[in-house]
Amino acid sequence: MNDVMRFTVVDALGKVSFVAPCATLDALVAACARGPRTLLALLGYAEPYAPGLRERVTSGLAVFDEHNTRDNYRAIHGALDFFAPRDVPVFRVVDDRTQEVALQPVRAGVVIFNLVEKRIVQIHNTYSEIRRKGRIRVLDASTPAPRVHSYELPPDWALVPAR
């Protein structure tokens, strides 16, 4: 993962943060065009463009939930102390420390996908300009020829800063 960035997703259940290849940005923006309301829906909609992302994030959350409790966040705090920012595992935002990390750029930046408010917030993005509409490759190993999918964010989605 040479070119990576941090992604933080906000839904009605809370906030989740993870680092992924920069191309994940395009997959998540395209997924937002389908109006996801939950992290799982967003990851499901992004799966054709970023295969394996859903599994990596949900598996990371399972590990997080196994090692952290409401009264004890030593495991995630230890990971934040030990790992380089680009290698920090998937985590839930559970306190001030994890909130701070969830907003810090990793290499190419940090982008927040607020599914509740339908906002994509570019805190720092040196990868590529987010556009309201575009085209993205569907990555499907079972199809010999590449397919391209066109998407357009609904008008009620905001890009911050607006482009």
C-alpha positions as CSV (number, residue, x, y, z in Angstrom):
1,M,0.0,0.0,0.0
2,N,2.3,2.7,-1.2
3,D,-0.4,5.2,-2.0
4,V,-2.9,5.2,0.9
5,M,-5.2,7.5,2.7
6,R,-7.5,7.4,5.8
7,F,-11.2,7.0,5.4
8,T,-13.6,7.7,8.2
9,V,-17.3,6.7,7.8
10,V,-20.1,8.1,10.0
11,D,-23.4,6.4,10.2
12,A,-26.2,6.3,12.8
13,L,-24.3,3.6,14.8
14,G,-21.1,5.7,15.1
15,K,-17.8,6.2,13.3
16,V,-15.3,3.8,11.8
17,S,-11.9,4.6,10.5
18,F,-9.5,2.7,8.3
19,V,-6.6,3.1,5.9
20,A,-6.8,1.8,2.3
21,P,-5.3,2.4,-1.1
22,C,-6.1,5.8,-2.6
23,A,-8.3,4.2,-5.3
24,T,-10.7,3.3,-2.6
25,L,-11.8,7.0,-2.6
26,D,-13.3,6.5,-6.1
27,A,-15.1,3.3,-5.0
28,L,-16.6,5.0,-2.0
29,V,-17.7,8.1,-3.9
30,A,-19.3,5.9,-6.5
31,A,-21.0,3.9,-3.7
32,C,-22.4,7.1,-2.3
33,A,-24.3,7.6,-5.5
34,R,-26.5,4.7,-4.4
35,G,-27.5,6.4,-1.2
36,P,-26.1,4.2,1.5
37,R,-27.3,4.8,5.0
38,T,-25.0,2.4,6.9
39,L,-21.3,1.5,6.8
40,L,-22.2,-2.0,5.6
41,A,-24.3,-0.7,2.7
42,L,-21.5,1.7,1.7
43,L,-19.0,-1.2,1.7
44,G,-21.4,-3.4,-0.2
45,Y,-22.0,-0.8,-2.9
46,A,-18.2,-0.2,-3.2
47,E,-17.4,-3.9,-3.4
48,P,-17.5,-4.2,-7.3
49,Y,-14.9,-1.4,-7.5
50,A,-12.8,-2.3,-4.5
51,P,-13.0,-6.1,-4.1
52,G,-12.1,-7.3,-0.6
53,L,-12.7,-3.9,1.1
54,R,-15.9,-5.0,2.8
55,E,-14.2,-8.2,4.2
56,R,-11.1,-6.3,5.3
57,V,-13.1,-3.6,7.2
58,T,-15.7,-6.0,8.7
59,S,-12.9,-8.4,9.8
60,G,-11.0,-5.5,11.3
61,L,-14.0,-4.4,13.2
62,A,-14.6,-7.9,14.5
63,V,-11.0,-7.9,15.9
64,F,-11.5,-4.4,17.3
65,D,-14.7,-5.5,19.1
66,E,-13.0,-8.6,20.4
67,H,-10.1,-6.7,22.0
68,N,-11.8,-3.5,23.2
69,T,-14.7,-3.0,25.6
70,R,-16.7,0.0,26.6
71,D,-14.6,0.4,29.8
72,N,-11.2,-0.6,28.3
73,Y,-9.6,0.7,25.2
74,R,-6.0,-0.3,26.0
75,A,-5.8,-2.5,22.8
76,I,-6.6,0.3,20.4
77,H,-4.5,2.8,22.3
78,G,-1.6,0.3,22.2
79,A,-2.1,-0.1,18.4
80,L,-2.1,3.7,18.0
81,D,1.2,3.9,19.9
82,F,2.8,0.9,18.2
83,F,1.9,1.2,14.5
84,A,2.9,3.8,11.9
85,P,-0.2,5.8,11.0
86,R,-0.5,4.0,7.6
87,D,-0.5,0.6,9.4
88,V,-3.1,1.3,12.2
89,P,-5.8,-1.3,12.1
90,V,-9.5,-0.6,11.4
91,F,-11.1,0.9,14.5
92,R,-14.2,2.4,15.9
93,V,-14.1,6.0,17.1
94,V,-14.7,5.5,20.8
95,D,-13.0,8.4,22.6
96,D,-11.0,11.7,22.0
97,R,-7.8,9.8,21.1
98,T,-9.5,7.7,18.4
99,Q,-11.4,10.8,17.2
100,E,-8.1,12.6,16.7
101,V,-6.5,9.8,14.7
102,A,-9.7,9.4,12.6
103,L,-9.2,13.0,11.4
104,Q,-5.5,12.8,10.7
105,P,-4.3,12.4,7.1
106,V,-2.3,9.3,6.1
107,R,0.1,9.9,3.1
108,A,-2.5,11.1,0.5
109,G,-5.0,12.4,3.0
110,V,-8.2,11.8,5.0
111,V,-11.8,11.9,3.7
112,I,-14.9,11.6,5.9
113,F,-18.0,10.0,4.5
114,N,-20.9,11.2,6.7
115,L,-23.8,9.0,5.6
116,V,-26.1,10.6,8.1
117,E,-25.7,14.1,6.7
118,K,-24.9,12.9,3.2
119,R,-21.6,14.8,3.1
120,I,-18.2,13.9,1.8
121,V,-15.7,16.0,3.7
122,Q,-12.2,16.3,2.3
123,I,-10.1,17.3,5.2
124,H,-6.9,16.6,3.2
125,N,-6.8,15.1,-0.3
126,T,-3.8,15.0,-2.5
127,Y,-4.9,11.9,-4.5
128,S,-7.6,13.3,-6.8
129,E,-10.4,15.7,-7.0
130,I,-13.8,14.3,-6.0
131,R,-16.4,14.9,-8.6
132,R,-20.2,14.7,-8.4
133,K,-20.3,12.3,-11.4
134,G,-17.8,10.1,-13.0
135,R,-16.8,6.7,-14.3
136,I,-15.2,3.8,-12.4
137,R,-13.9,0.4,-13.5
138,V,-15.8,-2.6,-12.2
139,L,-13.1,-5.0,-11.0
140,D,-14.5,-8.5,-11.8
141,A,-12.1,-11.3,-12.3
142,S,-14.8,-13.5,-13.9
143,T,-15.2,-11.1,-16.8
144,P,-12.4,-11.0,-19.4
145,A,-13.1,-7.5,-20.6
146,P,-13.1,-4.6,-18.2
147,R,-16.5,-2.9,-17.5
148,V,-17.0,0.7,-16.7
149,H,-19.8,2.0,-14.4
150,S,-21.0,5.6,-14.6
151,Y,-22.2,7.2,-11.3
152,E,-23.7,10.6,-10.2
153,L,-24.1,11.7,-6.6
154,P,-27.7,12.8,-5.9
155,P,-28.2,16.5,-5.4
156,D,-28.7,16.2,-1.7
157,W,-25.1,15.0,-1.2
158,A,-22.6,17.7,-0.4
159,L,-18.9,17.8,-1.2
160,V,-16.9,19.8,1.4
161,P,-15.1,21.7,0.3
162,A,-17.5,22.0,-2.6
163,R,-15.9,21.7,-6.0
